[in-house]
């Protein structure tokens, strides 16, 4: 199951709120060059452009489908196909933004200092990553993957490691003049109830499972996952679900 801009954008308002908070927290004003790593359909790039309207901004993503939506949204901005894991630009930037993208890239011990090295002096690295691997949505996905007839295909699926705030603070402090790390739990209202929770994660966390399954297996997996989700997240009186979603923020100035 490849990245789908349509699937991801079903919850654009909720997904964009954290990047607005992230971009607002960057302690820089004079920005000439900026890049959005893992720009998706361009919602985060748009927030970046609103904050720094005179900057030369580039968006990078590994999905052509995402880039197609981004180019239609922001035709005046340059978008490029690329892999964050091997990104090695010839220039340096005043701002490197990575909103809900670095959790897909392994080896953060090397990745984060490498990103800082691509900043100009005084430049800012701004990162937001979901911090939810132990939330019911992820835990139940692992349980359903290991317990169904599809377990031989997907029981071994593992998301790249994530780390606590202290890890990133200590990792970046030797390379930066200023490091700010914080964690926020958003409570995203989903009007579609438990089915909407499943749709949300189909666009992100469930992708590594679904891409290994055929169509019938995907349907069975999603049905079992929906039943588990319905037990884990209580519906409100109007049928909606308030989805708790913890996120970790890092803003580091070189």
C-alpha positions in Angstrom: 0.0 0.0 0.0 1.8 3.1 -1.2 1.4 6.6 0.3 -1.9 8.1 -0.7 -2.3 11.9 -0.6 -6.1 11.4 -0.6 -6.1 9.1 2.4 -3.6 11.2 4.3 -5.6 14.4 3.6 -8.9 13.1 5.0 -7.8 14.5 8.3 -5.8 17.5 7.1 -7.1 19.9 9.7 -6.1 17.7 12.6 -2.7 16.7 11.0 -1.8 20.3 10.3 -2.4 21.7 13.8 0.9 20.3 15.2 3.0 21.8 12.5 1.4 25.2 13.0 2.5 24.9 16.6 6.0 23.7 15.6 6.6 26.5 13.0 5.3 29.2 15.4 7.9 28.0 18.0 11.0 28.5 15.7 13.1 31.3 17.2 14.3 32.6 13.8 13.0 35.5 11.7 15.5 36.2 8.9 15.1 33.1 6.7 16.3 33.0 3.1 16.3 29.2 2.4 14.1 26.5 3.9 13.2 22.9 3.1 10.3 20.7 4.2 11.5 17.1 4.5 8.7 14.7 4.1 6.4 17.5 2.8 3.5 15.1 2.0 0.6 16.9 0.2 2.1 20.3 1.0 0.1 21.2 4.1 3.2 21.6 6.2 5.0 23.5 3.4 2.1 25.9 3.2 2.5 26.7 6.9 6.2 27.2 6.4 5.6 29.6 3.5 3.0 31.6 5.6 5.6 32.1 8.3 8.5 33.0 5.9 6.8 34.4 2.8 10.1 35.8 1.3 12.1 32.6 1.8 13.1 30.3 -1.1 11.4 27.1 0.0 11.7 23.5 -1.3 9.6 20.5 -0.4 11.0 16.9 -0.5 9.0 13.7 -0.4 9.4 10.0 -1.4 5.9 9.7 -2.8 5.0 11.0 -6.3 1.3 10.9 -5.2 2.0 13.3 -2.3 4.1 15.5 -4.5 1.4 15.8 -7.1 -1.0 17.2 -4.5 1.7 19.5 -3.1 2.5 21.0 -6.5 -1.2 21.6 -7.2 -1.5 23.3 -3.8 1.6 25.4 -4.1 2.6 25.9 -7.7 5.1 28.6 -7.0 7.2 26.3 -4.7 9.7 23.7 -5.9 9.0 20.1 -4.9 11.4 17.2 -5.3 11.3 13.5 -5.1 13.8 12.1 -2.6 14.6 10.0 0.4 15.3 11.7 3.7 17.6 8.8 4.7 20.1 9.6 2.0 19.4 13.3 1.5 22.7 15.1 1.1 22.2 18.6 -0.3 24.9 20.8 -1.9 23.7 23.9 0.0 22.9 24.8 3.6 19.6 26.0 4.9 18.3 28.5 7.4 15.4 26.2 8.3 15.0 22.5 8.0 11.4 21.4 8.8 10.4 17.7 9.3 6.8 17.3 10.4 5.6 13.8 11.1 8.3 12.3 8.8 11.4 11.3 10.7 9.6 8.6 12.5 9.8 6.6 9.3 13.6 7.0 9.1 15.9 4.7 11.1 19.1 5.5 13.0 18.2 8.9 14.6 21.6 8.9 16.4 23.2 9.7 13.0 20.3 11.3 11.3 19.6 14.3 13.6 23.2 15.6 13.8 23.5 15.1 10.1 20.5 17.3 9.5 21.9 20.0 11.8 25.1 19.9 9.8 23.1 21.1 6.7 22.1 24.3 8.6 23.7 27.7 8.3 25.0 29.1 11.6 22.0 30.3 13.5 19.7 28.1 11.4 16.9 26.0 12.9 16.0 22.3 12.7 12.3 21.9 13.6 10.9 18.3 14.0 7.6 16.9 15.1 7.2 13.1 15.4 4.3 11.1 16.7 5.2 9.6 20.1 2.5 7.0 20.1 4.0 3.5 19.7 2.6 2.5 23.0 -0.8 4.0 22.4 -3.7 1.5 21.8 -3.8 2.3 18.1 -0.2 0.9 17.6 -0.3 -1.8 20.3 -3.5 -3.2 18.9 -2.1 -3.2 15.4 0.8 -5.3 16.6 -1.6 -7.7 18.4 -3.9 -8.1 15.4 -1.0 -8.6 13.1 0.4 -11.4 15.3 -2.9 -13.2 16.0 -4.7 -13.6 12.6 -4.2 -15.9 9.6 -2.0 -13.2 8.1 0.6 -13.4 11.0 3.2 -15.2 8.8 3.3 -12.1 6.6 3.0 -9.2 9.1 3.8 -10.4 12.7 7.4 -9.2 12.1 6.4 -5.7 11.1 8.3 -3.1 13.2 8.3 0.6 13.1 11.7 2.3 13.4 12.7 3.1 17.0 11.6 6.3 18.6 13.2 7.8 21.7 12.2 10.1 24.6 12.8 13.8 24.9 16.0 13.4 26.9 17.5 11.3 24.1 17.1 14.1 21.5 18.2 16.8 23.9 21.4 15.1 24.8 22.0 14.1 21.2 21.7 17.6 19.8 23.1 19.7 22.6 26.8 19.2 21.5 25.9 20.3 18.0 23.6 23.3 18.7 23.5 26.6 20.5 20.0 26.0 21.7 17.8 23.0 22.0 14.1 23.0 23.0 12.2 19.7 23.4 8.6 19.2 24.5 5.7 16.7 24.3 2.1 17.5 23.6 -0.9 15.2 23.6 -3.5 16.4 21.1 -7.1 15.1 21.3 -8.3 15.0 17.7 -12.1 14.9 17.3 -13.1 12.4 14.7 -16.7 12.7 13.6 -16.7 9.3 11.9 -16.3 7.4 15.1 -14.3 4.2 15.3 -14.3 3.8 11.5 -12.6 7.2 11.3 -9.9 6.1 13.7 -9.1 3.2 11.4 -9.2 5.5 8.3 -6.7 7.8 10.1 -4.2 5.1 10.7 -4.7 3.6 7.3 -3.0 6.7 6.0 0.0 6.3 8.2 0.8 3.7 10.9 -1.0 0.7 9.3 0.7 1.1 5.9 3.6 -1.3 6.7 1.1 -4.0 7.6 -1.3 -3.5 4.7 1.3 -3.3 2.0 2.3 -6.9 2.7 -1.3 -8.3 2.4 -3.5 -9.1 -0.5 -6.9 -7.4 -0.9 -8.8 -10.1 1.1 -6.3 -10.2 3.8 -6.3 -6.4 4.1 -10.1 -6.5 4.6 -9.9 -9.2 7.3 -7.1 -7.4 9.1 -8.9 -4.0 9.0 -12.1 -5.7 10.3 -10.3 -7.2 13.2 -8.5 -4.0 13.9 -11.8 -2.0 13.9 -13.2 -4.4 16.5 -10.2 -3.9 18.7 -10.2 -0.1 18.3 -13.9 0.0 19.2 -13.1 -1.5 22.6 -10.1 0.7 23.2 -11.5 4.1 22.4 -14.9 5.0 23.9 -17.3 6.8 21.6 -18.9 10.1 22.8 -22.6 10.6 23.1 -22.8 11.9 19.5 -20.9 8.9 18.1 -17.6 10.7 17.6 -14.3 9.7 19.0 -11.7 11.9 20.7 -8.4 10.4 19.6 -5.5 11.1 22.0 -2.3 11.6 20.0 1.0 12.3 21.8 3.6 14.1 19.7 7.2 15.0 20.4 8.7 18.3 19.3 12.3 19.3 18.8 13.5 22.8 17.8 17.3 23.1 17.6 19.3 26.2 16.6 22.8 25.6 15.2 
